[in-house]
Amino acid sequence: MQIFRRSQRNGTRNPMDEGAPRIERRLRILIVDENPMARAVIARRLSHLGYDVGLAENGLTALSLLITRPVDIILLDMGLTMLPAVATMDKIRASALSPHACFVTMAGRLERPLAVEALAAGADDHIAKPLDFDLLDARLRHLCVRAEEVGALNRHNAELDARIARRAVELGETREALNELQADRARLVSSIQALHDEIARLNAARH
């Protein structure tokens, strides 16, 4: 698999990044496009924008690459023929190889039905070709920030659910212990009453 990486220069920032959401780590992106020239151009531009880029010539190759290299973003061309883009999305989701990856599809500006199809199938975003790379960069980073925020919220909710479950167990154990104490108290009261009755009977028998 080809992977494009570009080391960041110390102290250098892209002016386009000012005011945009920032992610501290380098984002991994997988480009799935059957056109080798398009793959190379997109990879080069995104590498220059600070992404670690992997390339797949079709959906089946993408699935095999994700086994060893999970990614943050999967950029899919809607013109895929060997395994159509929507089917590729479905298979990747079903495989759970990159469960938190964002799906972004691409198609020509005049191919609006493909954009509608992609979004209806669950794509996180769609961008028209020819690509505006500054716009693409901003949208990809926004998607990843949102995905991380949603992931953090889900983790927080899961932790809260676990705490509630533990508390429910503790309350159940406390309630069970309280019921046992109440049963012990009832038995003790019954024993004391029986003892009082026996003493009263013995006193009556002496008189």
C-alpha positions in Angstrom: 0.0 0.0 0.0 1.3 3.4 -0.8 1.4 5.8 2.1 2.1 9.5 1.7 3.6 11.3 4.7 5.0 14.7 4.9 6.9 15.8 8.0 5.8 19.0 9.5 8.2 21.9 9.7 8.9 23.2 13.2 7.0 26.4 13.9 5.2 26.4 10.5 1.4 26.7 10.3 -0.9 26.8 7.4 -2.7 30.2 7.3 -5.8 28.3 6.3 -5.8 26.5 9.7 -6.4 29.8 11.6 -9.7 29.6 13.4 -10.4 26.0 12.2 -10.9 23.2 14.7 -7.5 21.6 15.5 -6.6 18.0 16.1 -3.3 17.3 17.8 -2.4 14.1 15.9 -2.0 13.5 12.2 -5.1 12.2 10.6 -5.1 8.9 8.6 -7.0 9.0 5.3 -7.7 6.2 2.8 -8.4 7.3 -0.8 -10.5 4.8 -2.8 -10.5 5.7 -6.5 -10.1 3.5 -9.5 -8.3 6.3 -11.5 -4.6 6.1 -10.7 -3.9 9.7 -11.7 -6.7 11.0 -9.5 -5.4 8.9 -6.6 -1.9 10.3 -7.0 -3.0 13.9 -7.2 -5.4 13.7 -4.3 -2.8 11.9 -2.2 -0.1 14.4 -2.9 -2.3 17.4 -2.1 -3.6 15.9 1.1 -0.1 14.8 2.2 1.0 18.4 1.8 -1.9 19.4 4.0 -0.6 17.1 6.8 -2.5 13.8 6.4 -1.1 10.3 6.4 -2.5 9.0 3.1 -3.2 5.4 2.0 -4.4 4.4 -1.5 -6.7 1.7 -2.7 -7.7 1.2 -6.3 -11.1 -0.4 -5.4 -13.3 -1.3 -2.5 -12.0 -4.8 -2.1 -8.4 -3.5 -1.8 -9.6 -1.0 0.7 -11.1 -3.7 2.9 -7.8 -5.7 2.9 -5.8 -2.6 3.7 -8.0 -1.7 6.7 -7.2 -5.0 8.3 -3.7 -3.7 9.3 -4.2 0.0 9.0 -7.4 1.5 10.5 -8.0 5.1 9.4 -9.9 8.2 10.5 -11.4 9.1 7.1 -12.3 7.1 4.0 -12.5 9.2 0.8 -14.6 7.3 -1.7 -15.1 8.0 -5.4 -18.8 7.4 -6.3 -17.6 6.1 -9.7 -16.2 2.8 -8.4 -17.3 -0.1 -10.6 -15.7 -3.3 -9.2 -17.5 -2.7 -5.9 -19.7 0.4 -5.9 -19.1 3.1 -3.4 -22.3 2.4 -1.4 -21.5 -1.3 -1.3 -18.0 -0.5 -0.2 -19.3 1.7 2.7 -21.6 -1.1 3.7 -18.9 -3.8 3.7 -16.4 -1.6 5.6 -19.1 -0.8 8.3 -20.1 -4.5 8.5 -16.4 -5.5 8.9 -15.9 -3.1 11.8 -12.3 -2.6 10.6 -12.5 1.1 11.1 -15.6 1.6 13.3 -15.0 5.3 13.9 -14.0 6.3 10.4 -15.8 9.1 8.6 -17.0 8.4 5.1 -16.7 11.2 2.5 -17.7 10.6 -1.1 -16.8 12.5 -4.3 -18.4 12.9 -7.6 -18.6 15.4 -10.4 -20.4 18.7 -9.9 -23.2 17.7 -12.3 -23.7 14.3 -10.7 -26.1 15.5 -8.0 -28.0 12.1 -7.9 -24.8 10.4 -6.8 -24.4 12.9 -4.0 -28.0 12.3 -2.9 -27.4 8.5 -3.1 -24.2 8.8 -1.0 -25.7 10.8 1.7 -28.9 8.7 1.8 -26.6 5.6 2.3 -25.0 7.2 5.3 -22.0 9.1 4.0 -20.8 11.7 6.5 -20.2 14.2 3.8 -19.9 14.6 0.0 -17.7 16.9 -2.0 -17.8 17.7 -5.7 -15.0 17.3 -8.2 -12.8 19.0 -9.2 -11.8 19.2 -5.5 -11.3 22.4 -3.7 -8.6 21.1 -1.4 -8.8 24.0 1.1 -12.5 23.3 1.5 -12.0 19.6 1.6 -9.3 20.0 4.3 -11.6 22.1 6.4 -14.5 19.7 6.1 -12.4 16.6 6.8 -11.0 18.2 10.0 -14.4 19.4 11.1 -15.8 15.8 10.6 -13.0 14.3 12.7 -13.3 16.9 15.5 -17.1 16.1 15.6 -16.4 12.4 15.5 -14.0 12.7 18.4 -16.4 14.8 20.4 -19.2 12.2 19.8 -16.8 9.4 20.7 -15.9 11.2 24.0 -19.6 11.8 24.7 -20.3 8.1 24.1 -17.4 7.0 26.3 -18.7 9.4 29.1 -22.2 8.0 28.7 -20.9 4.5 28.9 -18.9 5.3 32.0 -22.0 6.9 33.5 -24.1 3.8 32.6 -21.5 1.6 34.3 -21.6 3.7 37.4 -25.4 3.6 37.5 -25.3 -0.1 37.1 -22.8 -0.5 39.9 -24.8 1.8 42.1 -28.0 -0.3 41.3 -26.2 -3.4 42.3 -25.0 -1.8 45.5 -28.5 -0.6 46.3 -29.8 -4.0 45.6 -27.3 -5.5 48.0 -28.1 -2.9 50.6 -31.8 -3.5 50.2 -31.3 -7.3 50.5 -29.2 -6.7 53.7 -31.9 -4.4 55.1 -34.5 -7.1 54.4 -32.4 -9.6 56.2 -32.0 -7.3 59.2 -35.7 -6.7 59.3 -36.3 -10.4 59.2 -33.8 -10.9 62.0 -35.6 -8.1 64.0 -38.9 -9.8 63.5 -37.6 -13.1 64.7 -36.0 -11.4 67.7 -39.2 -9.6 68.6 -41.1 -12.9 68.2 -38.6 -14.7 70.5 -38.8 -11.9 73.1 -42.6 -12.1 73.0 -42.5 -15.9 73.3 -40.2 -15.5 76.3 -42.6 -12.9 78.0 -45.5 -15.3 77.4 -43.6 -18.2 79.0 -42.7 -16.0 82.0 -46.3 -14.9 82.4 -47.5 -18.5 82.2 -45.0 -19.6 84.9 -46.0 -16.8 87.2 -49.6 -17.7 86.7 -48.9 -21.3 87.5 -47.1 -20.4 90.8 -50.2 -18.5 92.0 
